[in-house]
Amino acid sequence: MYINAKKMNLSNIQNENSLYNFITIIKSVNSIFAGLYEIALKRDIYKNIDILLIFDLIKLFQNHL
């Protein structure tokens, strides 16, 4: 479903909203992980670097636990 939405260029998928939503949700579980990746996301956006896909961030979080 995510891949289909990305192909359709839906704004909530194309930009960083899904990443920020996930980071906000996991703050209560692991605030250090969430804080680090929020800073990294903001840095990448500011420097115009390709940002992680939501799948990648979820996998990183799963491996971190």
CHARMM-style PDB file with segment names, atoms N, HN, CA, C and O in Angstrom:
ATOM      1  N   MET     1       0.819  -1.190   0.000  1.00  0.00      PROA
ATOM      2  CA  MET     1       0.000   0.000   0.000  1.00  0.00      PROA
ATOM      3  C   MET     1       0.870   1.264   0.000  1.00  0.00      PROA
ATOM      4  O   MET     1       0.600   2.214  -0.735  1.00  0.00      PROA
ATOM      5  N   TYR     2       1.927   1.262   0.842  1.00  0.00      PROA
ATOM      6  HN  TYR     2       2.147   0.490   1.439  1.00  0.00      PROA
ATOM      7  CA  TYR     2       2.834   2.411   0.898  1.00  0.00      PROA
ATOM      8  C   TYR     2       3.497   2.644  -0.455  1.00  0.00      PROA
ATOM      9  O   TYR     2       3.594   3.780  -0.920  1.00  0.00      PROA
ATOM     10  N   ILE     3       3.949   1.565  -1.079  1.00  0.00      PROA
ATOM     11  HN  ILE     3       3.870   0.643  -0.701  1.00  0.00      PROA
ATOM     12  CA  ILE     3       4.612   1.685  -2.381  1.00  0.00      PROA
ATOM     13  C   ILE     3       3.657   2.267  -3.414  1.00  0.00      PROA
ATOM     14  O   ILE     3       4.049   3.119  -4.211  1.00  0.00      PROA
ATOM     15  N   ASN     4       2.408   1.813  -3.406  1.00  0.00      PROA
ATOM     16  HN  ASN     4       2.090   1.121  -2.758  1.00  0.00      PROA
ATOM     17  CA  ASN     4       1.413   2.349  -4.343  1.00  0.00      PROA
ATOM     18  C   ASN     4       1.166   3.834  -4.090  1.00  0.00      PROA
ATOM     19  O   ASN     4       1.053   4.618  -5.032  1.00  0.00      PROA
ATOM     20  N   ALA     5       1.082   4.216  -2.823  1.00  0.00      PROA
ATOM     21  HN  ALA     5       1.173   3.580  -2.057  1.00  0.00      PROA
ATOM     22  CA  ALA     5       0.861   5.629  -2.488  1.00  0.00      PROA
ATOM     23  C   ALA     5       2.058   6.469  -2.917  1.00  0.00      PROA
ATOM     24  O   ALA     5       1.885   7.593  -3.389  1.00  0.00      PROA
ATOM     25  N   LYS     6       3.257   5.945  -2.762  1.00  0.00      PROA
ATOM     26  HN  LYS     6       3.398   5.032  -2.378  1.00  0.00      PROA
ATOM     27  CA  LYS     6       4.461   6.666  -3.177  1.00  0.00      PROA
ATOM     28  C   LYS     6       4.466   6.872  -4.691  1.00  0.00      PROA
ATOM     29  O   LYS     6       4.824   7.945  -5.177  1.00  0.00      PROA
ATOM     30  N   LYS     7       4.066   5.834  -5.434  1.00  0.00      PROA
ATOM     31  HN  LYS     7       3.775   4.962  -5.039  1.00  0.00      PROA
ATOM     32  CA  LYS     7       4.015   5.936  -6.895  1.00  0.00      PROA
ATOM     33  C   LYS     7       2.985   6.972  -7.341  1.00  0.00      PROA
ATOM     34  O   LYS     7       3.149   7.596  -8.390  1.00  0.00      PROA
ATOM     35  N   MET     8       1.928   7.160  -6.552  1.00  0.00      PROA
ATOM     36  HN  MET     8       1.795   6.654  -5.700  1.00  0.00      PROA
ATOM     37  CA  MET     8       0.881   8.122  -6.894  1.00  0.00      PROA
ATOM     38  C   MET     8       1.252   9.545  -6.481  1.00  0.00      PROA
ATOM     39  O   MET     8       0.479  10.476  -6.709  1.00  0.00      PROA
ATOM     40  N   ASN     9       2.425   9.721  -5.879  1.00  0.00      PROA
ATOM     41  HN  ASN     9       3.053   8.965  -5.694  1.00  0.00      PROA
ATOM     42  CA  ASN     9       2.917  11.031  -5.451  1.00  0.00      PROA
ATOM     43  C   ASN     9       2.000  11.717  -4.444  1.00  0.00      PROA
ATOM     44  O   ASN     9       1.807  12.932  -4.505  1.00  0.00      PROA
ATOM     45  N   LEU    10       1.439  10.950  -3.525  1.00  0.00      PROA
ATOM     46  HN  LEU    10       1.595   9.963  -3.475  1.00  0.00      PROA
ATOM     47  CA  LEU    10       0.607  11.540  -2.476  1.00  0.00      PROA
ATOM     48  C   LEU    10       1.486  12.354  -1.537  1.00  0.00      PROA
ATOM     49  O   LEU    10       2.563  11.902  -1.147  1.00  0.00      PROA
ATOM     50  N   SER    11       1.040  13.538  -1.174  1.00  0.00      PROA
ATOM     51  HN  SER    11       0.165  13.905  -1.491  1.00  0.00      PROA
ATOM     52  CA  SER    11       1.882  14.458  -0.413  1.00  0.00      PROA
ATOM     53  C   SER    11       2.305  13.912   0.944  1.00  0.00      PROA
ATOM     54  O   SER    11       3.434  14.153   1.370  1.00  0.00      PROA
ATOM     55  N   ASN    12       1.425  13.179   1.637  1.00  0.00      PROA
ATOM     56  HN  ASN    12       0.508  12.984   1.290  1.00  0.00      PROA
ATOM     57  CA  ASN    12       1.795  12.641   2.943  1.00  0.00      PROA
ATOM     58  C   ASN    12       2.856  11.559   2.856  1.00  0.00      PROA
ATOM     59  O   ASN    12       3.526  11.268   3.846  1.00  0.00      PROA
ATOM     60  N   ILE    13       3.012  10.977   1.714  1.00  0.00      PROA
ATOM     61  HN  ILE    13       2.467  11.214   0.909  1.00  0.00      PROA
ATOM     62  CA  ILE    13       4.005   9.928   1.517  1.00  0.00      PROA
ATOM     63  C   ILE    13       5.279  10.506   0.915  1.00  0.00      PROA
ATOM     64  O   ILE    13       6.379  10.100   1.289  1.00  0.00      PROA
ATOM     65  N   GLN    14       5.144  11.437   0.000  1.00  0.00      PROA
ATOM     66  HN  GLN    14       4.251  11.767  -0.305  1.00  0.00      PROA
ATOM     67  CA  GLN    14       6.296  11.985  -0.695  1.00  0.00      PROA
ATOM     68  C   GLN    14       7.195  12.814   0.210  1.00  0.00      PROA
ATOM     69  O   GLN    14       8.416  12.793   0.058  1.00  0.00      PROA
ATOM     70  N   ASN    15       6.613  13.529   1.133  1.00  0.00      PROA
ATOM     71  HN  ASN    15       5.621  13.546   1.257  1.00  0.00      PROA
ATOM     72  CA  ASN    15       7.463  14.341   1.997  1.00  0.00      PROA
ATOM     73  C   ASN    15       7.744  13.583   3.284  1.00  0.00      PROA
ATOM     74  O   ASN    15       7.496  12.380   3.364  1.00  0.00      PROA
ATOM     75  N   GLU    16       8.246  14.260   4.264  1.00  0.00      PROA
ATOM     76  HN  GLU    16       8.448  15.237   4.199  1.00  0.00      PROA
ATOM     77  CA  GLU    16       8.725  13.618   5.483  1.00  0.00      PROA
ATOM     78  C   GLU    16       7.648  13.433   6.558  1.00  0.00      PROA
ATOM     79  O   GLU    16       7.980  13.063   7.684  1.00  0.00      PROA
ATOM     80  N   ASN    17       6.382  13.676   6.250  1.00  0.00      PROA
ATOM     81  HN  ASN    17       6.112  13.977   5.335  1.00  0.00      PROA
ATOM     82  CA  ASN    17       5.319  13.560   7.259  1.00  0.00      PROA
ATOM     83  C   ASN    17       5.274  12.189   7.919  1.00  0.00      PROA
ATOM     84  O   ASN    17       5.144  12.093   9.139  1.00  0.00      PROA
ATOM     85  N   SER    18       5.381  11.124   7.121  1.00  0.00      PROA
ATOM     86  HN  SER    18       5.487  11.202   6.130  1.00  0.00      PROA
ATOM     87  CA  SER    18       5.299   9.778   7.697  1.00  0.00      PROA
ATOM     88  C   SER    18       6.466   9.513   8.637  1.00  0.00      PROA
ATOM     89  O   SER    18       6.309   8.824   9.645  1.00  0.00      PROA
ATOM     90  N   LEU    19       7.637  10.056   8.312  1.00  0.00      PROA
ATOM     91  HN  LEU    19       7.765  10.616   7.493  1.00  0.00      PROA
ATOM     92  CA  LEU    19       8.797   9.885   9.186  1.00  0.00      PROA
ATOM     93  C   LEU    19       8.602  10.632  10.505  1.00  0.00      PROA
ATOM     94  O   LEU    19       8.863  10.089  11.578  1.00  0.00      PROA
ATOM     95  N   TYR    20       8.145  11.870  10.416  1.00  0.00      PROA
ATOM     96  HN  TYR    20       7.933  12.311   9.544  1.00  0.00      PROA
ATOM     97  CA  TYR    20       7.888  12.641  11.643  1.00  0.00      PROA
ATOM     98  C   TYR    20       6.798  11.990  12.487  1.00  0.00      PROA
ATOM     99  O   TYR    20       6.892  11.973  13.714  1.00  0.00      PROA
ATOM    100  N   ASN    21       5.770  11.458  11.842  1.00  0.00      PROA
ATOM    101  HN  ASN    21       5.693  11.472  10.845  1.00  0.00      PROA
ATOM    102  CA  ASN    21       4.706  10.778  12.596  1.00  0.00      PROA
ATOM    103  C   ASN    21       5.253   9.568  13.336  1.00  0.00      PROA
ATOM    104  O   ASN    21       4.932   9.361  14.507  1.00  0.00      PROA
ATOM    105  N   PHE    22       6.072   8.768  12.670  1.00  0.00      PROA
ATOM    106  HN  PHE    22       6.332   8.936  11.719  1.00  0.00      PROA
ATOM    107  CA  PHE    22       6.655   7.590  13.317  1.00  0.00      PROA
ATOM    108  C   PHE    22       7.565   7.993  14.468  1.00  0.00      PROA
ATOM    109  O   PHE    22       7.508   7.398  15.544  1.00  0.00      PROA
ATOM    110  N   ILE    23       8.397   8.992  14.250  1.00  0.00      PROA
ATOM    111  HN  ILE    23       8.444   9.475  13.376  1.00  0.00      PROA
ATOM    112  CA  ILE    23       9.301   9.460  15.310  1.00  0.00      PROA
ATOM    113  C   ILE    23       8.503   9.940  16.516  1.00  0.00      PROA
ATOM    114  O   ILE    23       8.871   9.645  17.653  1.00  0.00      PROA
ATOM    115  N   THR    24       7.433  10.664  16.289  1.00  0.00      PROA
ATOM    116  HN  THR    24       7.135  10.904  15.365  1.00  0.00      PROA
ATOM    117  CA  THR    24       6.589  11.147  17.386  1.00  0.00      PROA
ATOM    118  C   THR    24       5.994   9.982  18.172  1.00  0.00      PROA
ATOM    119  O   THR    24       5.942  10.018  19.401  1.00  0.00      PROA
ATOM    120  N   ILE    25       5.549   8.959  17.467  1.00  0.00      PROA
ATOM    121  HN  ILE    25       5.591   8.929  16.469  1.00  0.00      PROA
ATOM    122  CA  ILE    25       4.937   7.802  18.124  1.00  0.00      PROA
ATOM    123  C   ILE    25       5.958   7.039  18.968  1.00  0.00      PROA
ATOM    124  O   ILE    25       5.637   6.607  20.075  1.00  0.00      PROA
ATOM    125  N   ILE    26       7.177   6.868  18.464  1.00  0.00      PROA
ATOM    126  HN  ILE    26       7.437   7.220  17.564  1.00  0.00      PROA
ATOM    127  CA  ILE    26       8.143   6.057  19.207  1.00  0.00      PROA
ATOM    128  C   ILE    26       8.837   6.807  20.337  1.00  0.00      PROA
ATOM    129  O   ILE    26       9.568   6.199  21.119  1.00  0.00      PROA
ATOM    130  N   LYS    27       8.624   8.113  20.436  1.00  0.00      PROA
ATOM    131  HN  LYS    27       8.031   8.607  19.801  1.00  0.00      PROA
ATOM    132  CA  LYS    27       9.263   8.878  21.517  1.00  0.00      PROA
ATOM    133  C   LYS    27       8.934   8.324  22.893  1.00  0.00      PROA
ATOM    134  O   LYS    27       9.777   8.348  23.790  1.00  0.00      PROA
ATOM    135  N   SER    28       7.718   7.825  23.067  1.00  0.00      PROA
ATOM    136  HN  SER    28       7.033   7.805  22.338  1.00  0.00      PROA
ATOM    137  CA  SER    28       7.337   7.284  24.372  1.00  0.00      PROA
ATOM    138  C   SER    28       8.011   5.942  24.652  1.00  0.00      PROA
ATOM    139  O   SER    28       8.142   5.542  25.809  1.00  0.00      PROA
ATOM    140  N   VAL    29       8.436   5.252  23.605  1.00  0.00      PROA
ATOM    141  HN  VAL    29       8.330   5.577  22.665  1.00  0.00      PROA
ATOM    142  CA  VAL    29       9.103   3.962  23.765  1.00  0.00      PROA
ATOM    143  C   VAL    29      10.605   4.147  23.938  1.00  0.00      PROA
ATOM    144  O   VAL    29      11.218   3.524  24.804  1.00  0.00      PROA
ATOM    145  N   ASN    30      11.191   5.002  23.115  1.00  0.00      PROA
ATOM    146  HN  ASN    30      10.693   5.508  22.411  1.00  0.00      PROA
ATOM    147  CA  ASN    30      12.639   5.227  23.166  1.00  0.00      PROA
ATOM    148  C   ASN    30      12.929   6.662  22.726  1.00  0.00      PROA
ATOM    149  O   ASN    30      13.103   6.939  21.539  1.00  0.00      PROA
ATOM    150  N   SER    31      12.978   7.544  23.681  1.00  0.00      PROA
ATOM    151  HN  SER    31      12.837   7.318  24.645  1.00  0.00      PROA
ATOM    152  CA  SER    31      13.140   8.966  23.374  1.00  0.00      PROA
ATOM    153  C   SER    31      14.525   9.295  22.808  1.00  0.00      PROA
ATOM    154  O   SER    31      14.665  10.240  22.031  1.00  0.00      PROA
ATOM    155  N   ILE    32      15.544   8.528  23.190  1.00  0.00      PROA
ATOM    156  HN  ILE    32      15.431   7.761  23.821  1.00  0.00      PROA
ATOM    157  CA  ILE    32      16.888   8.795  22.674  1.00  0.00      PROA
ATOM    158  C   ILE    32      16.954   8.467  21.181  1.00  0.00      PROA
ATOM    159  O   ILE    32      17.441   9.275  20.391  1.00  0.00      PROA
ATOM    160  N   PHE    33      16.474   7.300  20.798  1.00  0.00      PROA
ATOM    161  HN  PHE    33      16.078   6.643  21.440  1.00  0.00      PROA
ATOM    162  CA  PHE    33      16.444   6.912  19.387  1.00  0.00      PROA
ATOM    163  C   PHE    33      15.647   7.935  18.582  1.00  0.00      PROA
ATOM    164  O   PHE    33      16.099   8.407  17.539  1.00  0.00      PROA
ATOM    165  N   ALA    34      14.465   8.269  19.073  1.00  0.00      PROA
ATOM    166  HN  ALA    34      14.097   7.885  19.921  1.00  0.00      PROA
ATOM    167  CA  ALA    34      13.594   9.214  18.364  1.00  0.00      PROA
ATOM    168  C   ALA    34      14.269  10.569  18.218  1.00  0.00      PROA
ATOM    169  O   ALA    34      14.220  11.176  17.148  1.00  0.00      PROA
ATOM    170  N   GLY    35      14.891  11.042  19.273  1.00  0.00      PROA
ATOM    171  HN  GLY    35      14.932  10.549  20.142  1.00  0.00      PROA
ATOM    172  CA  GLY    35      15.564  12.340  19.234  1.00  0.00      PROA
ATOM    173  C   GLY    35      16.704  12.373  18.236  1.00  0.00      PROA
ATOM    174  O   GLY    35      16.860  13.342  17.492  1.00  0.00      PROA
ATOM    175  N   LEU    36      17.506  11.311  18.219  1.00  0.00      PROA
ATOM    176  HN  LEU    36      17.380  10.524  18.823  1.00  0.00      PROA
ATOM    177  CA  LEU    36      18.632  11.249  17.289  1.00  0.00      PROA
ATOM    178  C   LEU    36      18.167  11.249  15.835  1.00  0.00      PROA
ATOM    179  O   LEU    36      18.733  11.946  14.993  1.00  0.00      PROA
ATOM    180  N   TYR    37      17.134  10.464  15.549  1.00  0.00      PROA
ATOM    181  HN  TYR    37      16.674   9.897  16.233  1.00  0.00      PROA
ATOM    182  CA  TYR    37      16.668  10.398  14.170  1.00  0.00      PROA
ATOM    183  C   TYR    37      15.863  11.629  13.764  1.00  0.00      PROA
ATOM    184  O   TYR    37      15.801  11.960  12.580  1.00  0.00      PROA
ATOM    185  N   GLU    38      15.255  12.299  14.712  1.00  0.00      PROA
ATOM    186  HN  GLU    38      15.305  12.030  15.674  1.00  0.00      PROA
ATOM    187  CA  GLU    38      14.591  13.564  14.389  1.00  0.00      PROA
ATOM    188  C   GLU    38      15.620  14.609  13.993  1.00  0.00      PROA
ATOM    189  O   GLU    38      15.418  15.353  13.033  1.00  0.00      PROA
ATOM    190  N   ILE    39      16.716  14.667  14.724  1.00  0.00      PROA
ATOM    191  HN  ILE    39      16.880  14.063  15.503  1.00  0.00      PROA
ATOM    192  CA  ILE    39      17.794  15.603  14.394  1.00  0.00      PROA
ATOM    193  C   ILE    39      18.403  15.247  13.042  1.00  0.00      PROA
ATOM    194  O   ILE    39      18.655  16.127  12.219  1.00  0.00      PROA
ATOM    195  N   ALA    40      18.643  13.945  12.811  1.00  0.00      PROA
ATOM    196  HN  ALA    40      18.439  13.230  13.480  1.00  0.00      PROA
ATOM    197  CA  ALA    40      19.220  13.510  11.536  1.00  0.00      PROA
ATOM    198  C   ALA    40      18.288  13.844  10.372  1.00  0.00      PROA
ATOM    199  O   ALA    40      18.748  14.263   9.310  1.00  0.00      PROA
ATOM    200  N   LEU    41      16.991  13.662  10.567  1.00  0.00      PROA
ATOM    201  HN  LEU    41      16.618  13.322  11.430  1.00  0.00      PROA
ATOM    202  CA  LEU    41      16.014  13.971   9.517  1.00  0.00      PROA
ATOM    203  C   LEU    41      16.022  15.468   9.206  1.00  0.00      PROA
ATOM    204  O   LEU    41      16.038  15.864   8.041  1.00  0.00      PROA
ATOM    205  N   LYS    42      16.011  16.291  10.242  1.00  0.00      PROA
ATOM    206  HN  LYS    42      15.998  15.969  11.189  1.00  0.00      PROA
ATOM    207  CA  LYS    42      16.038  17.743  10.030  1.00  0.00      PROA
ATOM    208  C   LYS    42      17.319  18.164   9.325  1.00  0.00      PROA
ATOM    209  O   LYS    42      17.294  19.033   8.453  1.00  0.00      PROA
ATOM    210  N   ARG    43      18.449  17.546   9.701  1.00  0.00      PROA
ATOM    211  HN  ARG    43      18.470  16.840  10.409  1.00  0.00      PROA
ATOM    212  CA  ARG    43      19.728  17.866   9.058  1.00  0.00      PROA
ATOM    213  C   ARG    43      19.686  17.505   7.582  1.00  0.00      PROA
ATOM    214  O   ARG    43      20.093  18.297   6.733  1.00  0.00      PROA
ATOM    215  N   ASP    44      19.193  16.306   7.275  1.00  0.00      PROA
ATOM    216  HN  ASP    44      18.862  15.663   7.965  1.00  0.00      PROA
ATOM    217  CA  ASP    44      19.145  15.861   5.880  1.00  0.00      PROA
ATOM    218  C   ASP    44      18.228  16.744   5.041  1.00  0.00      PROA
ATOM    219  O   ASP    44      18.541  17.048   3.890  1.00  0.00      PROA
ATOM    220  N   ILE    45      17.107  17.154   5.606  1.00  0.00      PROA
ATOM    221  HN  ILE    45      16.853  16.908   6.541  1.00  0.00      PROA
ATOM    222  CA  ILE    45      16.198  18.046   4.888  1.00  0.00      PROA
ATOM    223  C   ILE    45      16.879  19.388   4.636  1.00  0.00      PROA
ATOM    224  O   ILE    45      16.809  19.925   3.530  1.00  0.00      PROA
ATOM    225  N   TYR    46      17.538  19.927   5.661  1.00  0.00      PROA
ATOM    226  HN  TYR    46      17.594  19.490   6.559  1.00  0.00      PROA
ATOM    227  CA  TYR    46      18.222  21.209   5.535  1.00  0.00      PROA
ATOM    228  C   TYR    46      19.332  21.148   4.478  1.00  0.00      PROA
ATOM    229  O   TYR    46      19.506  22.084   3.697  1.00  0.00      PROA
ATOM    230  N   LYS    47      20.079  20.040   4.460  1.00  0.00      PROA
ATOM    231  HN  LYS    47      19.939  19.280   5.095  1.00  0.00      PROA
ATOM    232  CA  LYS    47      21.190  19.889   3.517  1.00  0.00      PROA
ATOM    233  C   LYS    47      20.740  19.335   2.169  1.00  0.00      PROA
ATOM    234  O   LYS    47      21.562  19.108   1.281  1.00  0.00      PROA
ATOM    235  N   ASN    48      19.431  19.116   2.016  1.00  0.00      PROA
ATOM    236  HN  ASN    48      18.763  19.300   2.738  1.00  0.00      PROA
ATOM    237  CA  ASN    48      18.858  18.594   0.774  1.00  0.00      PROA
ATOM    238  C   ASN    48      19.448  17.227   0.397  1.00  0.00      PROA
ATOM    239  O   ASN    48      19.733  16.950  -0.768  1.00  0.00      PROA
ATOM    240  N   ILE    49      19.619  16.385   1.424  1.00  0.00      PROA
ATOM    241  HN  ILE    49      19.387  16.610   2.371  1.00  0.00      PROA
ATOM    242  CA  ILE    49      20.103  15.019   1.243  1.00  0.00      PROA
ATOM    243  C   ILE    49      18.884  14.102   1.184  1.00  0.00      PROA
ATOM    244  O   ILE    49      17.870  14.371   1.829  1.00  0.00      PROA
ATOM    245  N   ASP    50      18.981  13.028   0.414  1.00  0.00      PROA
ATOM    246  HN  ASP    50      19.805  12.810  -0.110  1.00  0.00      PROA
ATOM    247  CA  ASP    50      17.878  12.065   0.358  1.00  0.00      PROA
ATOM    248  C   ASP    50      17.573  11.554   1.762  1.00  0.00      PROA
ATOM    249  O   ASP    50      18.474  11.141   2.492  1.00  0.00      PROA
ATOM    250  N   ILE    51      16.302  11.585   2.130  1.00  0.00      PROA
ATOM    251  HN  ILE    51      15.570  11.920   1.537  1.00  0.00      PROA
ATOM    252  CA  ILE    51      15.902  11.129   3.457  1.00  0.00      PROA
ATOM    253  C   ILE    51      15.542   9.650   3.418  1.00  0.00      PROA
ATOM    254  O   ILE    51      15.265   9.090   2.358  1.00  0.00      PROA
ATOM    255  N   LEU    52      15.553   9.030   4.597  1.00  0.00      PROA
ATOM    256  HN  LEU    52      15.778   9.486   5.458  1.00  0.00      PROA
ATOM    257  CA  LEU    52      15.193   7.620   4.720  1.00  0.00      PROA
ATOM    258  C   LEU    52      13.758   7.384   4.277  1.00  0.00      PROA
ATOM    259  O   LEU    52      12.915   8.276   4.369  1.00  0.00      PROA
ATOM    260  N   LEU    53      13.494   6.201   3.805  1.00  0.00      PROA
ATOM    261  HN  LEU    53      14.179   5.477   3.731  1.00  0.00      PROA
ATOM    262  CA  LEU    53      12.123   5.779   3.603  1.00  0.00      PROA
ATOM    263  C   LEU    53      11.579   5.327   4.948  1.00  0.00      PROA
ATOM    264  O   LEU    53      12.348   4.941   5.829  1.00  0.00      PROA
ATOM    265  N   ILE    54      10.293   5.370   5.114  1.00  0.00      PROA
ATOM    266  HN  ILE    54       9.668   5.684   4.399  1.00  0.00      PROA
ATOM    267  CA  ILE    54       9.681   4.957   6.369  1.00  0.00      PROA
ATOM    268  C   ILE    54      10.039   3.506   6.680  1.00  0.00      PROA
ATOM    269  O   ILE    54      10.234   3.153   7.843  1.00  0.00      PROA
ATOM    270  N   PHE    55      10.127   2.670   5.658  1.00  0.00      PROA
ATOM    271  HN  PHE    55       9.968   2.957   4.713  1.00  0.00      PROA
ATOM    272  CA  PHE    55      10.511   1.268   5.867  1.00  0.00      PROA
ATOM    273  C   PHE    55      11.887   1.160   6.515  1.00  0.00      PROA
ATOM    274  O   PHE    55      12.098   0.354   7.421  1.00  0.00      PROA
ATOM    275  N   ASP    56      12.812   1.976   6.042  1.00  0.00      PROA
ATOM    276  HN  ASP    56      12.640   2.632   5.307  1.00  0.00      PROA
ATOM    277  CA  ASP    56      14.172   1.951   6.575  1.00  0.00      PROA
ATOM    278  C   ASP    56      14.197   2.386   8.035  1.00  0.00      PROA
ATOM    279  O   ASP    56      14.892   1.786   8.855  1.00  0.00      PROA
ATOM    280  N   LEU    57      13.449   3.414   8.350  1.00  0.00      PROA
ATOM    281  HN  LEU    57      12.885   3.901   7.683  1.00  0.00      PROA
ATOM    282  CA  LEU    57      13.416   3.899   9.729  1.00  0.00      PROA
ATOM    283  C   LEU    57      12.789   2.861  10.655  1.00  0.00      PROA
ATOM    284  O   LEU    57      13.268   2.660  11.771  1.00  0.00      PROA
ATOM    285  N   ILE    58      11.740   2.212  10.212  1.00  0.00      PROA
ATOM    286  HN  ILE    58      11.351   2.376   9.305  1.00  0.00      PROA
ATOM    287  CA  ILE    58      11.107   1.169  11.025  1.00  0.00      PROA
ATOM    288  C   ILE    58      12.074   0.008  11.246  1.00  0.00      PROA
ATOM    289  O   ILE    58      12.159  -0.529  12.350  1.00  0.00      PROA
ATOM    290  N   LYS    59      12.795  -0.376  10.208  1.00  0.00      PROA
ATOM    291  HN  LYS    59      12.726   0.060   9.311  1.00  0.00      PROA
ATOM    292  CA  LYS    59      13.762  -1.469  10.337  1.00  0.00      PROA
ATOM    293  C   LYS    59      14.881  -1.089  11.303  1.00  0.00      PROA
ATOM    294  O   LYS    59      15.283  -1.907  12.131  1.00  0.00      PROA
ATOM    295  N   LEU    60      15.383   0.123  11.211  1.00  0.00      PROA
ATOM    296  HN  LEU    60      15.056   0.787  10.539  1.00  0.00      PROA
ATOM    297  CA  LEU    60      16.401   0.592  12.148  1.00  0.00      PROA
ATOM    298  C   LEU    60      15.905   0.550  13.588  1.00  0.00      PROA
ATOM    299  O   LEU    60      16.636   0.153  14.496  1.00  0.00      PROA
ATOM    300  N   PHE    61      14.668   0.959  13.784  1.00  0.00      PROA
ATOM    301  HN  PHE    61      14.074   1.281  13.047  1.00  0.00      PROA
ATOM    302  CA  PHE    61      14.089   0.951  15.114  1.00  0.00      PROA
ATOM    303  C   PHE    61      13.915  -0.474  15.635  1.00  0.00      PROA
ATOM    304  O   PHE    61      14.196  -0.742  16.803  1.00  0.00      PROA
ATOM    305  N   GLN    62      13.459  -1.377  14.793  1.00  0.00      PROA
ATOM    306  HN  GLN    62      13.230  -1.159  13.844  1.00  0.00      PROA
ATOM    307  CA  GLN    62      13.311  -2.778  15.199  1.00  0.00      PROA
ATOM    308  C   GLN    62      14.659  -3.391  15.581  1.00  0.00      PROA
ATOM    309  O   GLN    62      14.755  -4.117  16.570  1.00  0.00      PROA
ATOM    310  N   ASN    63      15.683  -3.102  14.809  1.00  0.00      PROA
ATOM    311  HN  ASN    63      15.605  -2.512  14.005  1.00  0.00      PROA
ATOM    312  CA  ASN    63      17.012  -3.629  15.099  1.00  0.00      PROA
ATOM    313  C   ASN    63      17.609  -3.001  16.358  1.00  0.00      PROA
ATOM    314  O   ASN    63      18.435  -3.613  17.036  1.00  0.00      PROA
ATOM    315  N   HSD    64      17.191  -1.796  16.658  1.00  0.00      PROA
ATOM    316  HN  HSD    64      16.520  -1.298  16.108  1.00  0.00      PROA
ATOM    317  CA  HSD    64      17.691  -1.094  17.840  1.00  0.00      PROA
ATOM    318  C   HSD    64      17.144  -1.691  19.125  1.00  0.00      PROA
ATOM    319  O   HSD    64      17.829  -1.721  20.148  1.00  0.00      PROA
ATOM    320  N   LEU    65      15.901  -2.167  19.064  1.00  0.00      PROA
ATOM    321  HN  LEU    65      15.345  -2.143  18.233  1.00  0.00      PROA
ATOM    322  CA  LEU    65      15.276  -2.755  20.247  1.00  0.00      PROA
ATOM    323  C   LEU    65      15.947  -4.038  20.546  1.00  0.00      PROA
ATOM    324  OT1 LEU    65      15.585  -4.715  21.509  1.00  0.00      PROA
TER     325      LEU     65
END
